[in-house]
């Protein structure tokens, strides 16, 4: 019975738990945004290097508007879709998230997203240095 209860708890999604999880990474000055420091902590907790392509896939899933930042709205929409309200649940989805790159349409979508994500607002092209970093 104990195992069944634990399985049910891990299978259900909690919006409150998801928001509380977000808040552990949120910027002290803007509680609705995860900034660079929070992003570093998130990567450490997820046990993923910030330069790992997985972080780009997560940003794509969140439809993040700014590199290095996640908003509460982006987070809750994507994590609700993924049914992840804890770091452990997201960590368990890593193989599935990585497999997204094997789908040709998703790969193209992520590629387009990465280009737009990496360039500055109003910029029509990507600087050579930024492009090289994104491709490595």
Chimera marker file (.cmm) of the C-alpha trace (Angstrom):
<marker_set name="trace">
<marker id="1" x="0.000" y="0.000" z="0.000" r="1" g="1" b="0" radius="0.5"/>
<marker id="2" x="2.867" y="2.358" z="0.816" r="1" g="1" b="0" radius="0.5"/>
<marker id="3" x="4.435" y="1.820" z="-2.632" r="1" g="1" b="0" radius="0.5"/>
<marker id="4" x="1.078" y="2.481" z="-4.345" r="1" g="1" b="0" radius="0.5"/>
<marker id="5" x="0.672" y="5.754" z="-2.427" r="1" g="1" b="0" radius="0.5"/>
<marker id="6" x="4.216" y="6.806" z="-3.366" r="1" g="1" b="0" radius="0.5"/>
<marker id="7" x="3.558" y="5.897" z="-7.029" r="1" g="1" b="0" radius="0.5"/>
<marker id="8" x="0.345" y="7.954" z="-7.045" r="1" g="1" b="0" radius="0.5"/>
<marker id="9" x="2.106" y="10.929" z="-5.466" r="1" g="1" b="0" radius="0.5"/>
<marker id="10" x="4.845" y="10.820" z="-8.095" r="1" g="1" b="0" radius="0.5"/>
<marker id="11" x="2.290" y="10.375" z="-10.902" r="1" g="1" b="0" radius="0.5"/>
<marker id="12" x="0.154" y="13.400" z="-10.006" r="1" g="1" b="0" radius="0.5"/>
<marker id="13" x="1.049" y="16.918" z="-11.008" r="1" g="1" b="0" radius="0.5"/>
<marker id="14" x="0.721" y="19.824" z="-8.583" r="1" g="1" b="0" radius="0.5"/>
<marker id="15" x="0.618" y="23.395" z="-9.895" r="1" g="1" b="0" radius="0.5"/>
<marker id="16" x="1.536" y="24.670" z="-6.428" r="1" g="1" b="0" radius="0.5"/>
<marker id="17" x="4.514" y="22.312" z="-6.194" r="1" g="1" b="0" radius="0.5"/>
<marker id="18" x="5.605" y="23.413" z="-9.680" r="1" g="1" b="0" radius="0.5"/>
<marker id="19" x="5.424" y="27.092" z="-8.713" r="1" g="1" b="0" radius="0.5"/>
<marker id="20" x="7.251" y="26.451" z="-5.433" r="1" g="1" b="0" radius="0.5"/>
<marker id="21" x="9.935" y="24.594" z="-7.403" r="1" g="1" b="0" radius="0.5"/>
<marker id="22" x="10.264" y="27.583" z="-9.757" r="1" g="1" b="0" radius="0.5"/>
<marker id="23" x="10.649" y="29.915" z="-6.772" r="1" g="1" b="0" radius="0.5"/>
<marker id="24" x="13.742" y="27.983" z="-5.581" r="1" g="1" b="0" radius="0.5"/>
<marker id="25" x="15.546" y="29.328" z="-8.661" r="1" g="1" b="0" radius="0.5"/>
<marker id="26" x="13.825" y="32.700" z="-9.080" r="1" g="1" b="0" radius="0.5"/>
<marker id="27" x="15.745" y="35.955" z="-8.916" r="1" g="1" b="0" radius="0.5"/>
<marker id="28" x="15.529" y="37.723" z="-5.528" r="1" g="1" b="0" radius="0.5"/>
<marker id="29" x="14.686" y="40.998" z="-7.291" r="1" g="1" b="0" radius="0.5"/>
<marker id="30" x="12.153" y="39.485" z="-9.680" r="1" g="1" b="0" radius="0.5"/>
<marker id="31" x="10.317" y="36.468" z="-8.238" r="1" g="1" b="0" radius="0.5"/>
<marker id="32" x="8.695" y="35.775" z="-11.628" r="1" g="1" b="0" radius="0.5"/>
<marker id="33" x="12.010" y="35.229" z="-13.428" r="1" g="1" b="0" radius="0.5"/>
<marker id="34" x="14.845" y="32.750" z="-13.202" r="1" g="1" b="0" radius="0.5"/>
<marker id="35" x="18.006" y="34.633" z="-14.150" r="1" g="1" b="0" radius="0.5"/>
<marker id="36" x="21.590" y="33.489" z="-14.724" r="1" g="1" b="0" radius="0.5"/>
<marker id="37" x="22.290" y="32.593" z="-11.074" r="1" g="1" b="0" radius="0.5"/>
<marker id="38" x="19.073" y="30.605" z="-10.773" r="1" g="1" b="0" radius="0.5"/>
<marker id="39" x="19.781" y="28.968" z="-14.121" r="1" g="1" b="0" radius="0.5"/>
<marker id="40" x="23.166" y="27.815" z="-12.840" r="1" g="1" b="0" radius="0.5"/>
<marker id="41" x="21.544" y="26.321" z="-9.723" r="1" g="1" b="0" radius="0.5"/>
<marker id="42" x="18.859" y="24.681" z="-11.906" r="1" g="1" b="0" radius="0.5"/>
<marker id="43" x="21.542" y="23.087" z="-14.107" r="1" g="1" b="0" radius="0.5"/>
<marker id="44" x="23.429" y="21.867" z="-11.038" r="1" g="1" b="0" radius="0.5"/>
<marker id="45" x="20.268" y="20.367" z="-9.552" r="1" g="1" b="0" radius="0.5"/>
<marker id="46" x="19.393" y="18.769" z="-12.881" r="1" g="1" b="0" radius="0.5"/>
<marker id="47" x="22.999" y="17.487" z="-13.075" r="1" g="1" b="0" radius="0.5"/>
<marker id="48" x="23.438" y="18.934" z="-16.562" r="1" g="1" b="0" radius="0.5"/>
<marker id="49" x="26.139" y="21.256" z="-17.856" r="1" g="1" b="0" radius="0.5"/>
<marker id="50" x="24.665" y="24.638" z="-18.890" r="1" g="1" b="0" radius="0.5"/>
<marker id="51" x="26.157" y="24.172" z="-22.374" r="1" g="1" b="0" radius="0.5"/>
<marker id="52" x="24.482" y="20.765" z="-22.816" r="1" g="1" b="0" radius="0.5"/>
<marker id="53" x="22.017" y="20.699" z="-25.722" r="1" g="1" b="0" radius="0.5"/>
<marker id="54" x="19.411" y="19.516" z="-23.206" r="1" g="1" b="0" radius="0.5"/>
<marker id="55" x="19.210" y="23.072" z="-21.862" r="1" g="1" b="0" radius="0.5"/>
<marker id="56" x="18.370" y="24.295" z="-25.371" r="1" g="1" b="0" radius="0.5"/>
<marker id="57" x="15.666" y="21.627" z="-25.636" r="1" g="1" b="0" radius="0.5"/>
<marker id="58" x="14.221" y="22.732" z="-22.277" r="1" g="1" b="0" radius="0.5"/>
<marker id="59" x="14.311" y="26.380" z="-23.382" r="1" g="1" b="0" radius="0.5"/>
<marker id="60" x="12.524" y="25.334" z="-26.597" r="1" g="1" b="0" radius="0.5"/>
<marker id="61" x="9.894" y="23.424" z="-24.590" r="1" g="1" b="0" radius="0.5"/>
<marker id="62" x="9.393" y="26.527" z="-22.448" r="1" g="1" b="0" radius="0.5"/>
<marker id="63" x="9.374" y="28.726" z="-25.556" r="1" g="1" b="0" radius="0.5"/>
<marker id="64" x="11.738" y="30.958" z="-23.591" r="1" g="1" b="0" radius="0.5"/>
<marker id="65" x="12.012" y="34.462" z="-24.987" r="1" g="1" b="0" radius="0.5"/>
<marker id="66" x="15.436" y="35.339" z="-23.551" r="1" g="1" b="0" radius="0.5"/>
<marker id="67" x="18.606" y="33.276" z="-23.349" r="1" g="1" b="0" radius="0.5"/>
<marker id="68" x="19.561" y="32.604" z="-19.745" r="1" g="1" b="0" radius="0.5"/>
<marker id="69" x="16.126" y="33.503" z="-18.374" r="1" g="1" b="0" radius="0.5"/>
<marker id="70" x="12.892" y="31.597" z="-17.747" r="1" g="1" b="0" radius="0.5"/>
<marker id="71" x="9.688" y="33.322" z="-16.669" r="1" g="1" b="0" radius="0.5"/>
<marker id="72" x="7.124" y="31.818" z="-14.336" r="1" g="1" b="0" radius="0.5"/>
<marker id="73" x="4.596" y="31.793" z="-17.179" r="1" g="1" b="0" radius="0.5"/>
<marker id="74" x="6.978" y="29.937" z="-19.525" r="1" g="1" b="0" radius="0.5"/>
<marker id="75" x="7.893" y="27.505" z="-16.740" r="1" g="1" b="0" radius="0.5"/>
<marker id="76" x="4.366" y="26.656" z="-15.615" r="1" g="1" b="0" radius="0.5"/>
<marker id="77" x="3.051" y="26.209" z="-19.162" r="1" g="1" b="0" radius="0.5"/>
<marker id="78" x="5.877" y="23.840" z="-20.187" r="1" g="1" b="0" radius="0.5"/>
<marker id="79" x="6.216" y="21.964" z="-16.909" r="1" g="1" b="0" radius="0.5"/>
<marker id="80" x="2.449" y="21.424" z="-16.838" r="1" g="1" b="0" radius="0.5"/>
<marker id="81" x="2.704" y="20.002" z="-20.349" r="1" g="1" b="0" radius="0.5"/>
<marker id="82" x="5.623" y="17.797" z="-19.251" r="1" g="1" b="0" radius="0.5"/>
<marker id="83" x="3.856" y="16.944" z="-15.973" r="1" g="1" b="0" radius="0.5"/>
<marker id="84" x="7.007" y="17.853" z="-14.028" r="1" g="1" b="0" radius="0.5"/>
<marker id="85" x="6.651" y="19.586" z="-10.681" r="1" g="1" b="0" radius="0.5"/>
<marker id="86" x="9.977" y="18.450" z="-9.182" r="1" g="1" b="0" radius="0.5"/>
<marker id="87" x="13.566" y="18.186" z="-10.329" r="1" g="1" b="0" radius="0.5"/>
<marker id="88" x="13.360" y="14.392" z="-10.041" r="1" g="1" b="0" radius="0.5"/>
<marker id="89" x="10.425" y="14.207" z="-12.432" r="1" g="1" b="0" radius="0.5"/>
<marker id="90" x="12.248" y="16.385" z="-14.956" r="1" g="1" b="0" radius="0.5"/>
<marker id="91" x="15.440" y="14.355" z="-14.520" r="1" g="1" b="0" radius="0.5"/>
<marker id="92" x="13.431" y="11.209" z="-15.313" r="1" g="1" b="0" radius="0.5"/>
<marker id="93" x="12.249" y="12.840" z="-18.563" r="1" g="1" b="0" radius="0.5"/>
<marker id="94" x="15.781" y="13.619" z="-19.808" r="1" g="1" b="0" radius="0.5"/>
<marker id="95" x="16.045" y="10.593" z="-22.147" r="1" g="1" b="0" radius="0.5"/>
<marker id="96" x="12.684" y="11.493" z="-23.676" r="1" g="1" b="0" radius="0.5"/>
<marker id="97" x="13.718" y="15.137" z="-24.089" r="1" g="1" b="0" radius="0.5"/>
<marker id="98" x="16.995" y="14.154" z="-25.736" r="1" g="1" b="0" radius="0.5"/>
<marker id="99" x="15.106" y="11.828" z="-28.102" r="1" g="1" b="0" radius="0.5"/>
<marker id="100" x="13.213" y="14.844" z="-29.449" r="1" g="1" b="0" radius="0.5"/>
<marker id="101" x="16.294" y="15.655" z="-31.550" r="1" g="1" b="0" radius="0.5"/>
<marker id="102" x="15.810" y="12.408" z="-33.473" r="1" g="1" b="0" radius="0.5"/>
<marker id="103" x="12.514" y="13.653" z="-34.862" r="1" g="1" b="0" radius="0.5"/>
<marker id="104" x="13.272" y="15.630" z="-38.034" r="1" g="1" b="0" radius="0.5"/>
<marker id="105" x="10.453" y="18.168" z="-37.604" r="1" g="1" b="0" radius="0.5"/>
<marker id="106" x="11.307" y="18.792" z="-33.960" r="1" g="1" b="0" radius="0.5"/>
<marker id="107" x="14.992" y="19.087" z="-34.828" r="1" g="1" b="0" radius="0.5"/>
<marker id="108" x="14.195" y="21.753" z="-37.453" r="1" g="1" b="0" radius="0.5"/>
<marker id="109" x="11.988" y="23.580" z="-34.980" r="1" g="1" b="0" radius="0.5"/>
<marker id="110" x="14.707" y="23.548" z="-32.324" r="1" g="1" b="0" radius="0.5"/>
<marker id="111" x="17.256" y="24.720" z="-34.895" r="1" g="1" b="0" radius="0.5"/>
<marker id="112" x="15.060" y="27.703" z="-35.839" r="1" g="1" b="0" radius="0.5"/>
<marker id="113" x="14.382" y="28.403" z="-32.172" r="1" g="1" b="0" radius="0.5"/>
<marker id="114" x="18.131" y="28.321" z="-31.371" r="1" g="1" b="0" radius="0.5"/>
<marker id="115" x="18.874" y="30.858" z="-34.107" r="1" g="1" b="0" radius="0.5"/>
<marker id="116" x="16.202" y="33.273" z="-32.888" r="1" g="1" b="0" radius="0.5"/>
<marker id="117" x="17.074" y="32.581" z="-29.255" r="1" g="1" b="0" radius="0.5"/>
<marker id="118" x="20.762" y="33.409" z="-29.707" r="1" g="1" b="0" radius="0.5"/>
<marker id="119" x="20.462" y="36.678" z="-31.588" r="1" g="1" b="0" radius="0.5"/>
<marker id="120" x="19.807" y="40.018" z="-29.964" r="1" g="1" b="0" radius="0.5"/>
<marker id="121" x="16.376" y="41.592" z="-30.225" r="1" g="1" b="0" radius="0.5"/>
<marker id="122" x="15.996" y="43.432" z="-33.531" r="1" g="1" b="0" radius="0.5"/>
<marker id="123" x="19.050" y="41.697" z="-34.986" r="1" g="1" b="0" radius="0.5"/>
<marker id="124" x="18.480" y="39.977" z="-38.346" r="1" g="1" b="0" radius="0.5"/>
<marker id="125" x="21.504" y="37.712" z="-38.254" r="1" g="1" b="0" radius="0.5"/>
<marker id="126" x="23.659" y="35.985" z="-35.711" r="1" g="1" b="0" radius="0.5"/>
<marker id="127" x="27.191" y="37.176" z="-34.977" r="1" g="1" b="0" radius="0.5"/>
<marker id="128" x="29.890" y="34.735" z="-36.100" r="1" g="1" b="0" radius="0.5"/>
<marker id="129" x="31.173" y="34.227" z="-32.547" r="1" g="1" b="0" radius="0.5"/>
<marker id="130" x="27.696" y="33.414" z="-31.233" r="1" g="1" b="0" radius="0.5"/>
<marker id="131" x="27.047" y="31.049" z="-34.127" r="1" g="1" b="0" radius="0.5"/>
<marker id="132" x="30.280" y="29.181" z="-33.458" r="1" g="1" b="0" radius="0.5"/>
<marker id="133" x="29.417" y="28.813" z="-29.762" r="1" g="1" b="0" radius="0.5"/>
<marker id="134" x="25.935" y="27.515" z="-30.614" r="1" g="1" b="0" radius="0.5"/>
<marker id="135" x="27.315" y="24.997" z="-33.083" r="1" g="1" b="0" radius="0.5"/>
<marker id="136" x="29.948" y="23.550" z="-30.736" r="1" g="1" b="0" radius="0.5"/>
<link id1="1" id2="2" r="1" g="1" b="0" radius="0.2"/>
<link id1="2" id2="3" r="1" g="1" b="0" radius="0.2"/>
<link id1="3" id2="4" r="1" g="1" b="0" radius="0.2"/>
<link id1="4" id2="5" r="1" g="1" b="0" radius="0.2"/>
<link id1="5" id2="6" r="1" g="1" b="0" radius="0.2"/>
<link id1="6" id2="7" r="1" g="1" b="0" radius="0.2"/>
<link id1="7" id2="8" r="1" g="1" b="0" radius="0.2"/>
<link id1="8" id2="9" r="1" g="1" b="0" radius="0.2"/>
<link id1="9" id2="10" r="1" g="1" b="0" radius="0.2"/>
<link id1="10" id2="11" r="1" g="1" b="0" radius="0.2"/>
<link id1="11" id2="12" r="1" g="1" b="0" radius="0.2"/>
<link id1="12" id2="13" r="1" g="1" b="0" radius="0.2"/>
<link id1="13" id2="14" r="1" g="1" b="0" radius="0.2"/>
<link id1="14" id2="15" r="1" g="1" b="0" radius="0.2"/>
<link id1="15" id2="16" r="1" g="1" b="0" radius="0.2"/>
<link id1="16" id2="17" r="1" g="1" b="0" radius="0.2"/>
<link id1="17" id2="18" r="1" g="1" b="0" radius="0.2"/>
<link id1="18" id2="19" r="1" g="1" b="0" radius="0.2"/>
<link id1="19" id2="20" r="1" g="1" b="0" radius="0.2"/>
<link id1="20" id2="21" r="1" g="1" b="0" radius="0.2"/>
<link id1="21" id2="22" r="1" g="1" b="0" radius="0.2"/>
<link id1="22" id2="23" r="1" g="1" b="0" radius="0.2"/>
<link id1="23" id2="24" r="1" g="1" b="0" radius="0.2"/>
<link id1="24" id2="25" r="1" g="1" b="0" radius="0.2"/>
<link id1="25" id2="26" r="1" g="1" b="0" radius="0.2"/>
<link id1="26" id2="27" r="1" g="1" b="0" radius="0.2"/>
<link id1="27" id2="28" r="1" g="1" b="0" radius="0.2"/>
<link id1="28" id2="29" r="1" g="1" b="0" radius="0.2"/>
<link id1="29" id2="30" r="1" g="1" b="0" radius="0.2"/>
<link id1="30" id2="31" r="1" g="1" b="0" radius="0.2"/>
<link id1="31" id2="32" r="1" g="1" b="0" radius="0.2"/>
<link id1="32" id2="33" r="1" g="1" b="0" radius="0.2"/>
<link id1="33" id2="34" r="1" g="1" b="0" radius="0.2"/>
<link id1="34" id2="35" r="1" g="1" b="0" radius="0.2"/>
<link id1="35" id2="36" r="1" g="1" b="0" radius="0.2"/>
<link id1="36" id2="37" r="1" g="1" b="0" radius="0.2"/>
<link id1="37" id2="38" r="1" g="1" b="0" radius="0.2"/>
<link id1="38" id2="39" r="1" g="1" b="0" radius="0.2"/>
<link id1="39" id2="40" r="1" g="1" b="0" radius="0.2"/>
<link id1="40" id2="41" r="1" g="1" b="0" radius="0.2"/>
<link id1="41" id2="42" r="1" g="1" b="0" radius="0.2"/>
<link id1="42" id2="43" r="1" g="1" b="0" radius="0.2"/>
<link id1="43" id2="44" r="1" g="1" b="0" radius="0.2"/>
<link id1="44" id2="45" r="1" g="1" b="0" radius="0.2"/>
<link id1="45" id2="46" r="1" g="1" b="0" radius="0.2"/>
<link id1="46" id2="47" r="1" g="1" b="0" radius="0.2"/>
<link id1="47" id2="48" r="1" g="1" b="0" radius="0.2"/>
<link id1="48" id2="49" r="1" g="1" b="0" radius="0.2"/>
<link id1="49" id2="50" r="1" g="1" b="0" radius="0.2"/>
<link id1="50" id2="51" r="1" g="1" b="0" radius="0.2"/>
<link id1="51" id2="52" r="1" g="1" b="0" radius="0.2"/>
<link id1="52" id2="53" r="1" g="1" b="0" radius="0.2"/>
<link id1="53" id2="54" r="1" g="1" b="0" radius="0.2"/>
<link id1="54" id2="55" r="1" g="1" b="0" radius="0.2"/>
<link id1="55" id2="56" r="1" g="1" b="0" radius="0.2"/>
<link id1="56" id2="57" r="1" g="1" b="0" radius="0.2"/>
<link id1="57" id2="58" r="1" g="1" b="0" radius="0.2"/>
<link id1="58" id2="59" r="1" g="1" b="0" radius="0.2"/>
<link id1="59" id2="60" r="1" g="1" b="0" radius="0.2"/>
<link id1="60" id2="61" r="1" g="1" b="0" radius="0.2"/>
<link id1="61" id2="62" r="1" g="1" b="0" radius="0.2"/>
<link id1="62" id2="63" r="1" g="1" b="0" radius="0.2"/>
<link id1="63" id2="64" r="1" g="1" b="0" radius="0.2"/>
<link id1="64" id2="65" r="1" g="1" b="0" radius="0.2"/>
<link id1="65" id2="66" r="1" g="1" b="0" radius="0.2"/>
<link id1="66" id2="67" r="1" g="1" b="0" radius="0.2"/>
<link id1="67" id2="68" r="1" g="1" b="0" radius="0.2"/>
<link id1="68" id2="69" r="1" g="1" b="0" radius="0.2"/>
<link id1="69" id2="70" r="1" g="1" b="0" radius="0.2"/>
<link id1="70" id2="71" r="1" g="1" b="0" radius="0.2"/>
<link id1="71" id2="72" r="1" g="1" b="0" radius="0.2"/>
<link id1="72" id2="73" r="1" g="1" b="0" radius="0.2"/>
<link id1="73" id2="74" r="1" g="1" b="0" radius="0.2"/>
<link id1="74" id2="75" r="1" g="1" b="0" radius="0.2"/>
<link id1="75" id2="76" r="1" g="1" b="0" radius="0.2"/>
<link id1="76" id2="77" r="1" g="1" b="0" radius="0.2"/>
<link id1="77" id2="78" r="1" g="1" b="0" radius="0.2"/>
<link id1="78" id2="79" r="1" g="1" b="0" radius="0.2"/>
<link id1="79" id2="80" r="1" g="1" b="0" radius="0.2"/>
<link id1="80" id2="81" r="1" g="1" b="0" radius="0.2"/>
<link id1="81" id2="82" r="1" g="1" b="0" radius="0.2"/>
<link id1="82" id2="83" r="1" g="1" b="0" radius="0.2"/>
<link id1="83" id2="84" r="1" g="1" b="0" radius="0.2"/>
<link id1="84" id2="85" r="1" g="1" b="0" radius="0.2"/>
<link id1="85" id2="86" r="1" g="1" b="0" radius="0.2"/>
<link id1="86" id2="87" r="1" g="1" b="0" radius="0.2"/>
<link id1="87" id2="88" r="1" g="1" b="0" radius="0.2"/>
<link id1="88" id2="89" r="1" g="1" b="0" radius="0.2"/>
<link id1="89" id2="90" r="1" g="1" b="0" radius="0.2"/>
<link id1="90" id2="91" r="1" g="1" b="0" radius="0.2"/>
<link id1="91" id2="92" r="1" g="1" b="0" radius="0.2"/>
<link id1="92" id2="93" r="1" g="1" b="0" radius="0.2"/>
<link id1="93" id2="94" r="1" g="1" b="0" radius="0.2"/>
<link id1="94" id2="95" r="1" g="1" b="0" radius="0.2"/>
<link id1="95" id2="96" r="1" g="1" b="0" radius="0.2"/>
<link id1="96" id2="97" r="1" g="1" b="0" radius="0.2"/>
<link id1="97" id2="98" r="1" g="1" b="0" radius="0.2"/>
<link id1="98" id2="99" r="1" g="1" b="0" radius="0.2"/>
<link id1="99" id2="100" r="1" g="1" b="0" radius="0.2"/>
<link id1="100" id2="101" r="1" g="1" b="0" radius="0.2"/>
<link id1="101" id2="102" r="1" g="1" b="0" radius="0.2"/>
<link id1="102" id2="103" r="1" g="1" b="0" radius="0.2"/>
<link id1="103" id2="104" r="1" g="1" b="0" radius="0.2"/>
<link id1="104" id2="105" r="1" g="1" b="0" radius="0.2"/>
<link id1="105" id2="106" r="1" g="1" b="0" radius="0.2"/>
<link id1="106" id2="107" r="1" g="1" b="0" radius="0.2"/>
<link id1="107" id2="108" r="1" g="1" b="0" radius="0.2"/>
<link id1="108" id2="109" r="1" g="1" b="0" radius="0.2"/>
<link id1="109" id2="110" r="1" g="1" b="0" radius="0.2"/>
<link id1="110" id2="111" r="1" g="1" b="0" radius="0.2"/>
<link id1="111" id2="112" r="1" g="1" b="0" radius="0.2"/>
<link id1="112" id2="113" r="1" g="1" b="0" radius="0.2"/>
<link id1="113" id2="114" r="1" g="1" b="0" radius="0.2"/>
<link id1="114" id2="115" r="1" g="1" b="0" radius="0.2"/>
<link id1="115" id2="116" r="1" g="1" b="0" radius="0.2"/>
<link id1="116" id2="117" r="1" g="1" b="0" radius="0.2"/>
<link id1="117" id2="118" r="1" g="1" b="0" radius="0.2"/>
<link id1="118" id2="119" r="1" g="1" b="0" radius="0.2"/>
<link id1="119" id2="120" r="1" g="1" b="0" radius="0.2"/>
<link id1="120" id2="121" r="1" g="1" b="0" radius="0.2"/>
<link id1="121" id2="122" r="1" g="1" b="0" radius="0.2"/>
<link id1="122" id2="123" r="1" g="1" b="0" radius="0.2"/>
<link id1="123" id2="124" r="1" g="1" b="0" radius="0.2"/>
<link id1="124" id2="125" r="1" g="1" b="0" radius="0.2"/>
<link id1="125" id2="126" r="1" g="1" b="0" radius="0.2"/>
<link id1="126" id2="127" r="1" g="1" b="0" radius="0.2"/>
<link id1="127" id2="128" r="1" g="1" b="0" radius="0.2"/>
<link id1="128" id2="129" r="1" g="1" b="0" radius="0.2"/>
<link id1="129" id2="130" r="1" g="1" b="0" radius="0.2"/>
<link id1="130" id2="131" r="1" g="1" b="0" radius="0.2"/>
<link id1="131" id2="132" r="1" g="1" b="0" radius="0.2"/>
<link id1="132" id2="133" r="1" g="1" b="0" radius="0.2"/>
<link id1="133" id2="134" r="1" g="1" b="0" radius="0.2"/>
<link id1="134" id2="135" r="1" g="1" b="0" radius="0.2"/>
<link id1="135" id2="136" r="1" g="1" b="0" radius="0.2"/>
</marker_set>
